[in-house]
Amino acid sequence: MLALSISIALALFFFLALSVLALKRFGEKEVKRRLDTFREETEEEEEEETGEDDLKKIPLYQRTIGRLLAHVMEFLSHFAPSSMPRLMEQRIMLAGKQGIWKVRTVVGLWFFSMVACGLLGFYYTAKNPMDTIQGLCVVWGSFLFGALLPFGVFNHIIKKRQDLIIRQLPDVLDLLSISVQAGLSLDGAMRKVVERMEGPLIDEFRRMLRDTRMGMTRRRSMQLMAKRCDVQDVYLFVMSVVQSERLGASMSDTLVIQADNMRDLRRQRARTQAMKAPVKMVFPLVFCIFPAIFVVVLLPSLISLMQTMGK
């Protein structure tokens, strides 16, 4: 009887152990299958966005000298103020270069620009003797110029990107409204826009869809998109979509209204730029065109007058 009980207990133990191992193996296979599916989708998206074939076409000097310079800039970044990485990270985000430009590299480049310009100013004062006050002004002015130069470049890149986003937004809203009216959901309409169009705004839509697919709510992902764009029109679009979802209003009507409003805003900006054009043309007319006209018209007369008086 004791031997039978022990045999039954051992059989139950082995059955339970095999069951646990089978379930664990099945769970691992299921998890692996899901991870492989997600990895394949992610790799396909990365190939579409960046292109692995393009990475192979990177020149040799970028993979060697460029990487060495990047390490040098990362080392120089340790000498920059502690608040500079956060400031540069925000600038990189607004420039749409997240994942492309490293924060530490950009901070090191800022420090190098400041020091290099300062040393050039010091070299100029050493080669051209001047008063102490003038020398200090030149040196400190050079340091200040070198510190502000990267911010000027960033501002130019950000302004250009924001202008492209403003010009592209009405067309994107038109395609979104047409897709939603055709029966697609808002996410499906956004995917259709991402497939058919290119540009900085499309890159932000692509990233927003990726965030949503990773589990983030649509409201939060759209708010982050508006923050990355930092354009008033995009903020208005996001607020209208979020409000429409909250109140249960028609999404197609909301998108049509937003597209019309964005086109009106674009027309108003065009009129404003046209009204500013005459004022901007005053300085070229006064300092460039008028002197040339005076030279062409009056110079022959002056030469003839001088020849007549000389006789």
C-alpha positions in Angstrom: 0.0 0.0 0.0 2.8 2.4 0.9 4.6 1.6 -2.4 1.4 2.2 -4.4 1.0 5.6 -2.6 4.6 6.5 -3.4 4.2 5.5 -7.0 1.0 7.6 -7.4 2.7 10.6 -5.7 5.7 10.3 -8.0 3.4 10.0 -11.0 1.5 13.1 -10.0 4.7 14.9 -9.4 6.2 14.0 -12.8 2.8 14.8 -14.5 2.7 18.2 -12.8 6.4 18.9 -13.6 5.9 18.0 -17.3 2.7 20.1 -17.4 4.6 23.1 -16.0 7.5 22.6 -18.4 5.1 22.3 -21.3 3.1 25.4 -20.4 6.4 27.3 -19.9 7.7 26.2 -23.2 4.4 27.1 -24.9 4.5 30.4 -23.2 8.0 31.1 -24.3 7.1 30.1 -27.9 4.1 32.4 -27.8 6.2 35.3 -26.4 8.9 34.7 -28.9 6.4 34.6 -31.7 4.9 37.9 -30.6 8.4 39.5 -30.2 9.4 38.2 -33.6 6.3 39.7 -35.1 6.9 43.0 -33.4 10.6 43.0 -34.3 9.7 42.4 -38.0 7.2 45.2 -38.0 9.7 47.5 -36.3 12.5 46.6 -38.8 10.1 47.2 -41.7 9.2 50.6 -40.4 12.9 51.4 -39.8 13.8 50.3 -43.3 11.0 52.6 -44.6 12.1 55.5 -42.5 15.8 55.4 -42.5 16.6 52.6 -44.9 19.2 50.0 -44.1 20.5 50.2 -47.6 21.2 53.9 -47.1 23.3 53.1 -44.0 25.5 50.9 -46.2 26.1 53.8 -48.5 27.5 56.1 -45.8 31.0 57.3 -46.9 34.0 55.8 -45.2 35.1 59.2 -43.7 31.8 59.5 -41.9 32.2 56.0 -40.3 35.8 56.8 -39.3 36.7 60.4 -38.9 33.1 61.4 -38.3 32.8 58.9 -35.4 36.1 60.0 -34.0 35.0 63.7 -34.0 31.7 62.6 -32.4 33.7 61.0 -29.5 35.8 64.1 -29.2 32.7 66.3 -29.0 31.2 64.0 -26.4 34.4 64.4 -24.3 34.2 68.2 -24.6 30.6 68.2 -23.5 31.7 67.3 -20.0 33.1 70.9 -19.7 29.8 72.5 -20.6 27.3 73.8 -18.0 25.0 71.2 -16.5 21.9 73.0 -17.9 23.2 72.9 -21.5 22.2 69.2 -22.3 18.6 69.8 -21.5 18.6 73.0 -23.5 20.2 71.3 -26.5 17.8 68.3 -26.2 14.9 70.7 -26.5 16.5 72.3 -29.6 17.2 68.9 -31.2 13.6 68.0 -30.6 12.2 71.1 -32.2 14.6 70.6 -35.1 13.2 67.1 -35.7 16.6 65.5 -35.2 15.9 63.2 -32.3 17.6 59.9 -32.8 19.9 61.5 -35.4 21.9 64.1 -33.4 23.2 63.0 -30.0 22.8 65.5 -27.2 26.3 65.1 -25.9 27.8 65.6 -29.3 25.8 68.8 -29.9 26.8 70.1 -26.5 30.4 69.4 -27.2 30.1 71.2 -30.5 28.7 74.2 -28.7 31.6 74.2 -26.3 34.1 73.9 -29.1 32.5 76.8 -31.0 32.7 79.0 -28.0 36.3 78.2 -27.2 37.4 78.3 -30.8 35.9 81.7 -31.4 37.4 83.0 -28.2 40.8 81.8 -29.1 40.5 83.5 -32.5 39.6 86.7 -30.8 42.6 86.3 -28.4 44.9 85.7 -31.4 43.6 88.8 -33.1 44.3 90.9 -30.1 47.8 89.5 -29.8 48.6 90.2 -33.4 47.0 93.7 -33.3 48.1 95.5 -30.1 45.3 97.6 -28.6 44.1 99.0 -25.3 43.2 96.6 -22.5 39.6 97.5 -22.6 39.3 97.1 -26.4 41.2 93.7 -26.2 38.9 92.5 -23.5 35.8 93.6 -25.5 37.1 91.7 -28.6 37.9 88.5 -26.6 34.6 88.4 -24.7 32.7 89.4 -27.8 34.4 86.5 -29.6 33.4 84.1 -26.8 29.8 85.4 -26.9 29.7 85.0 -30.7 30.9 81.5 -30.5 28.4 80.6 -27.8 25.5 82.1 -29.8 26.4 80.8 -33.2 25.0 77.2 -32.6 21.8 78.6 -31.3 21.5 80.8 -34.4 22.0 77.7 -36.6 19.4 75.8 -34.6 16.9 78.7 -34.8 17.3 78.7 -38.6 16.7 75.0 -38.9 13.7 75.1 -36.5 12.2 78.1 -38.4 12.6 76.4 -41.7 11.0 73.2 -40.4 8.1 75.0 -38.8 7.4 76.8 -42.1 7.3 73.5 -43.9 4.9 72.1 -41.3 2.6 75.2 -41.6 2.5 74.9 -45.4 1.9 71.1 -45.3 -0.8 71.0 -42.6 -3.8 72.1 -44.8 -3.1 69.4 -47.4 -2.7 66.8 -44.7 -6.0 67.8 -43.1 -7.7 67.6 -46.6 -6.5 64.0 -47.1 -7.4 63.1 -43.5 -11.0 64.5 -44.0 -11.4 62.7 -47.3 -10.2 59.4 -45.8 -12.4 59.7 -42.8 -15.4 60.5 -45.0 -14.6 57.4 -47.1 -15.1 55.2 -44.0 -11.6 54.9 -42.5 -11.0 55.5 -38.8 -8.8 58.4 -37.7 -5.8 56.0 -37.2 -6.4 54.4 -40.6 -6.6 57.9 -42.2 -3.3 58.9 -40.6 -1.6 55.7 -41.8 -2.9 56.5 -45.3 -1.4 60.0 -45.0 1.9 58.6 -43.9 2.0 56.2 -46.8 1.2 58.8 -49.5 3.0 61.9 -48.3 6.5 63.0 -47.1 7.8 65.9 -45.0 8.5 66.9 -41.4 4.8 66.8 -40.5 4.5 63.3 -41.9 7.5 62.2 -39.8 5.7 63.5 -36.7 2.5 61.6 -37.7 4.6 58.5 -38.2 6.1 58.8 -34.7 2.7 59.5 -33.2 1.3 56.3 -34.7 4.3 54.4 -33.4 3.7 55.8 -29.9 0.0 54.8 -30.1 0.9 51.3 -31.2 3.3 51.0 -28.3 0.4 51.5 -25.9 0.3 55.3 -25.5 -3.1 56.9 -25.6 -4.0 58.9 -28.8 -4.5 62.1 -26.8 -1.1 61.9 -25.2 0.7 61.0 -28.4 -1.0 63.9 -30.3 0.0 66.3 -27.5 3.6 65.1 -27.7 3.5 65.6 -31.5 2.2 69.2 -31.0 5.0 69.8 -28.5 7.6 68.5 -30.9 6.3 70.7 -33.7 5.8 73.8 -31.5 3.5 75.3 -34.2 0.2 77.1 -33.2 -1.7 75.5 -36.1 -0.7 72.0 -34.9 -1.8 72.9 -31.4 -5.2 74.0 -32.7 -5.6 70.8 -34.7 -4.7 68.6 -31.8 -7.1 70.4 -29.4 -9.9 70.2 -31.9 -9.4 66.4 -32.4 -9.2 65.8 -28.7 -12.3 67.9 -28.0 -14.2 66.1 -30.8 -13.4 62.7 -29.4 -14.3 63.8 -25.9 -17.7 65.2 -27.0 -18.5 62.6 -29.6 -18.7 65.0 -32.4 -18.3 64.1 -36.1 -14.6 63.7 -36.8 -15.0 64.3 -40.6 -16.8 67.6 -39.9 -14.1 68.6 -37.5 -11.3 67.9 -40.0 -13.1 69.7 -42.8 -13.5 72.8 -40.5 -9.9 72.6 -39.4 -8.7 72.3 -43.0 -10.7 75.4 -44.0 -9.4 77.4 -41.0 -5.8 76.4 -41.8 -6.2 77.6 -45.4 -7.6 80.9 -44.2 -4.7 81.3 -41.9 -2.3 80.6 -44.7 -4.0 83.2 -46.9 -3.7 85.7 -44.1 0.0 85.0 -43.7 0.5 85.4 -47.4 -1.3 88.8 -47.4 0.8 89.8 -44.4 4.0 88.9 -46.2 2.8 90.7 -49.3 2.1 93.9 -47.3 5.6 93.7 -45.8 7.3 93.4 -49.2 7.3 97.1 -50.1 8.9 98.0 -46.8 11.6 95.4 -47.3 12.3 96.8 -50.8 13.0 100.3 -49.6 16.6 99.6 -48.4 17.7 97.7 -51.6 16.1 100.5 -53.7 17.8 103.3 -51.8 21.3 101.7 -51.4 21.6 99.5 -54.5 19.2 100.3 -57.3 19.0 104.1 -57.1 22.8 104.6 -57.0 23.2 102.4 -60.0 20.5 104.3 -61.9 22.2 107.6 -61.0 25.5 106.3 -62.2 24.1 105.1 -65.5 22.0 108.2 -66.2 24.1 111.0 -64.8 27.7 109.8 -65.3 27.8 110.4 -69.1 26.4 113.9 -68.6 29.0 114.7 -65.9 31.8 113.4 -68.1 30.5 115.5 -71.0 30.2 118.6 -68.7 33.7 118.1 -67.4 35.1 117.8 -70.9 33.3 121.0 -72.0 34.5 122.9 -69.0 38.1 121.6 -69.6 38.1 123.0 -73.1 
